[in-house]
Amino acid sequence: MIAALIFLPSIYAFDEKEVEIKAAIYFSNIERFADEIRIAIDYSWEVNGIKYRIKPEIVNKHDVLNGKLSNFDVFIIPGSGRHYFDALLPEWRRNVREFIASGGGYVGICGGANLASMGFGKGAGINELLGVGALKIANVYVNDEQEEEWQYLWKSNWEYGGIPLRLYIPESEVPIFDGFYGGYINMRYWGGPGMYNATFNEPLLGKVIPLAIYAEEPMEVAPLHYWKWRGGEWYPYMNVTTDIKGQFAAVASNYGEGRIVIFGPHPEKATFFDGYVREFPVRPYMGRFTWFIYEWTGNKSNVSYNWWVLRRSVAWAAGLGKEEMPYASQIAACIEKPGRGIFFDGRKIFDATKYRIYIGDITFDGYGIQCEKLLLYIDNEPFMEGKNRISARISLPRGWHKLRMVAVGGKEEAGDETTILSL
């Protein structure tokens, strides 16, 4: 399903054969979640004279129902809640299963891992409802209880939530973690599942291959509590407990002709190298009419710290082998501005979660990670070059415009892009 093409040489392209991997990212109920995956895998690399390029595109429920997955090599479901409900549609599940069984790849993260599994191995309540839409394409159960692991999502102070967990990397026939066997990596955990073997005997189900194992227990790394109001103050009355240490944090498998990679933690997120968890009331002045959340305080990694894991997962799911894997680097291009909203002469005047509308000049700001240079394109035309950061005030004619920044380093390139309306 990978499209192999010969491209004409250009100033920033390799004069070699190019292999394009088309990756469909499922739109989340929170748009930023799909965007994070898009930026992480907007990447190309050269190995043995061949340039490989991952081309990401965000798709939605209607695309899946209308059979659009056949245009892609890999289907990615990030952590979110939307897919649980979309997967209740039998046609949605059938189209995804048929795509994978016929050779398409699947990468699932957090909730995307839950969806790929045989369901929740224990528990009842809302998990029983969530399990109804399980794709059952990976022969594992997930351990992800609402009162336990999910509390690291429900109680999260969003951008500052999530905790760092160490994962042990066993030797594997799947080359995603090649070069790291027998060691540990640090990855951001946000209430995702531990996984363990199920025993279904369905002919399309392949062998489960552990890629990473939880080496730490969330409740020990970041103790959380349930809180009660008594005597005019809050006090912790019960610990949040978890039991995923020793279970699979990531696995690979097959479903028919397709390859599957699923993660409990989040390779697309920055992680932390040290620090501690802090619990606090959202609105202390409201007394008993508030609730407690948590955040992790510590030294944060680059946002692209584990992006190589996701890039390799997409490459392997698309059918590539050990000698063709992406490099284990942090190279990245990240556009900070223009942001979402309605702006007048560089100043935001209205919030808008979906659009970027600019009246007057546009402020551009973006940075690169582990790159030799940055290239900024406007409407596919070269505009300017920088070293580690590009900042500019840009005047554009009225209409829609695409701004794309590319980080270049050695035999790798990473990109980020955004579309704006100039008025």
Number of C-alpha atoms within 10 A of each C-alpha: 17 15 11 13 11 10 13 10 10 8 6 10 12 17 15 16 16 21 19 19 25 22 28 25 22 27 22 21 13 13 14 13 19 22 19 14 24 24 21 28 27 22 26 23 21 22 14 8 11 15 21 23 22 23 17 23 18 18 19 15 15 11 14 22 18 12 14 15 22 19 13 21 28 33 29 26 25 25 27 19 14 15 24 19 12 18 21 17 12 12 15 21 19 14 18 21 20 17 27 25 19 14 21 28 29 34 26 24 26 25 26 27 34 33 27 28 26 23 25 23 20 12 13 12 9 10 16 14 13 20 23 16 23 23 23 21 26 31 24 26 23 27 25 27 24 17 14 18 24 18 22 28 18 17 21 21 18 13 9 11 22 29 28 27 24 19 23 22 23 18 18 15 13 18 20 26 22 16 11 15 15 9 12 17 15 21 25 21 25 27 28 28 29 29 30 20 19 16 9 12 9 11 8 13 18 20 13 18 19 23 25 26 23 23 20 18 17 26 19 10 15 22 18 24 20 15 15 15 15 9 7 8 9 16 13 11 10 11 13 17 18 22 17 24 16 17 20 27 30 25 23 26 23 24 27 19 17 25 26 29 30 29 28 32 29 25 24 26 23 19 26 21 12 12 15 14 16 14 17 12 17 14 12 13 9 10 13 15 11 13 18 20 21 26 21 23 15 15 11 15 14 16 18 23 23 24 26 24 22 22 25 24 29 30 26 26 28 28 19 18 14 15 9 19 23 26 17 18 15 19 25 31 31 23 22 13 16 20 21 19 18 19 24 15 13 17 15 15 11 12 13 14 13 10 15 20 24 25 17 18 18 22 19 18 16 20 21 26 23 15 21 14 19 26 21 22 16 17 12 11 11 12 13 14 15 16 14 16 18 19 14 12 12 10 12 17 11 12 10 14 16 14 19 22 27 26 28 24 17 9 12 21 23 27 25 23 18 17 17 19 17 19 15
